Amino acid sequence: MVEATSSDLLIREPIASERMRALSLFRHLAPPSEAWLLAAVRTKPVERFIAAGALWQNGNIGRFRVTSRPGVALETVLRPLTLGIEEMVRIAGGRILEYADLLADENDLCRQLLELNFSVWRTERFFEVSTLQAYERVMKLTEAYADRIPKTWRIESIRRHPPETVMELIEQYRLLPLAELRENWRVDAARGFDLDLSSILFEGTRPIGTLLWRRSAEAYIVDVRVVVHENPRLRALGNLCLFRHACQNGDPRGPIRCMQFRGGESEHRETANLALRMGGHELPPRRVLRKRL
């Protein structure tokens, strides 16, 4: 695909030898390894990649991310890049285009995508909790309720298991696209799950819960937290076991001083309750933006 958008700007797919050059633009969050790429290329005075888009499929949904070189306003090339990505989704048989990252209302990219006829499909609430405060609460509750935890339960690090172990848990609650689950599980994923803090709760041989963490420079980020059990009391104990594993394998007094939770605006209210019980506070919400093709 090659599209001329001005006398010195091309939107095209990079050839194989240019792929790493395009990927290098995604400095902070690399796309999945199987992603298709599209580059915005300035041809004068010398050819250079100034922006790029990455696209990957999740069923009939095309998920994408865009980025630009430092000093280049993404807004100047966003429209032709997005139009090119839309065409790639149609060719692949997709019907929906979704931006892969959650966007705050004050994010310029959120505004720009809305102007390109994207709309808010889902809102995620975010909460921040002190790591030390959370640690103290979890360890106190663990001591108080240790004798009520079923003997058939055990916790294991995800390092010892493939992502397929928790796919059914993830899928039924739409907590994370399966392609991203696999990508973030990889040992070499740049901003993937912490394989030692993240864990799976087993009842016998059956997985009934999982807690998946990532680390950023500023926070421990809870991407997925789910315990499936018909008994609400045992669900609460399952969450406690998962957090205890993280407390025992993390460093609450280390350089990362806070943890962040997220949950759907209406479907994951338990996340809000948990964060607030831990003494947390709510951050501005973020949006999932989609466009029907």
DALINUR-V625548 format. One line per field, one symbol per residue. phi: phi as a letter, one per 40 degrees, with the letter a starting at -180 (. if undefined). A space follows every 50 residues. Layout:
phi: ???
This chain:
phi: .bbcbacbbbbacccdcbdcccccccccaccdccccbbbcbccbcbcacb aabbbacbgcbcbaababcdgbcddcbccccccccdccccccgcbbbbcc bcbcdccdcdccccccgcbccabbcbbbbcccccdccccccdccbdcccd cccabbccdcbccddbdcccccbfcadcccdcccccdccdbcccccccab cbbgbccbaabbbbbbcbacbccbaabbaccdccccccccccccdcccbb bcbcccbabbbbaddbcbcdccccccccgcbccdcbbbbbacc
